[in-house]
Structure formats: structure tokens, C-alpha cells
Amino acid sequence: VTSFSRAISVSPTPKSIVVTLSPPALLNRSGVITHYTLAYKSPDTLVDMLETFSITSSVSQDEEQNITLSNLQEFQNYTIVISACTVIGCSTSTGTIMRQTLQAAPTGTV
């Protein structure tokens, strides 16, 4: 895959971030997309968390994919980088996407 220039949207909650991505245009692919790789990290962590998401048989490689990053810290900034992969290799990344998880609603009574 040579380019990953399709739409990507990111929707945060207090404990998760949902990444919705449209696959690269057919002419930018070097074959059938087999999986996506997604690296994410908060400024407080020393290492990137790397996730590999396979395309399931129930979802076409031409359909949007939803990836949920869960068990995150609330009100924290995260950097996210995504690549689409074929049997030949992976695309250049999307560039860095920065999102902050939401602040949780207060609990208890005042």
C-alpha cells in the first residue's frame, strides 16, 4: 500500500477512543488489504502500544473499519498512527493524530 489518504475520524469517550477509517483508494493499494496496524501512546508512557487489526470476513476491505482503543485514562492526550497492510507490506502512516479522552462526569452528591 503506498498511501493512506482516506478519511479517518476519531471519537473519544472518557475511557476509550473509537477510530473509524475508510480504506485507501483502490489505485493506492499494492494488493488486498490484509490488516491495519495502529500504534498509540500517551505522553506519560515510555513505549508505544501497537495493535494489529485483521479485516474480518464479515467486513469487506472496501468498507469502513471501526477500531476501539479501550481501558484508556480519562482526560489524557493520546497520539495515534495508522497503516494499512497487504502481503507486500504496509503503507506509510497517516501521520500523527492527536486526541484527548473526555473528562468523566462527576460522581457522588454535592
Buried (B, 14 or more C-beta within 10 A) or exposed (E): BBBBEBEBEBEBBBBBBBBBBBBBEEEBBBEEBBBBBBBBBBEEEEEEBEBEBEBEEEEEBEEBBEBEBEEBEBEBEBBBBBBBBBEEEBBEBBEEBEBEBBEEEEEEEE
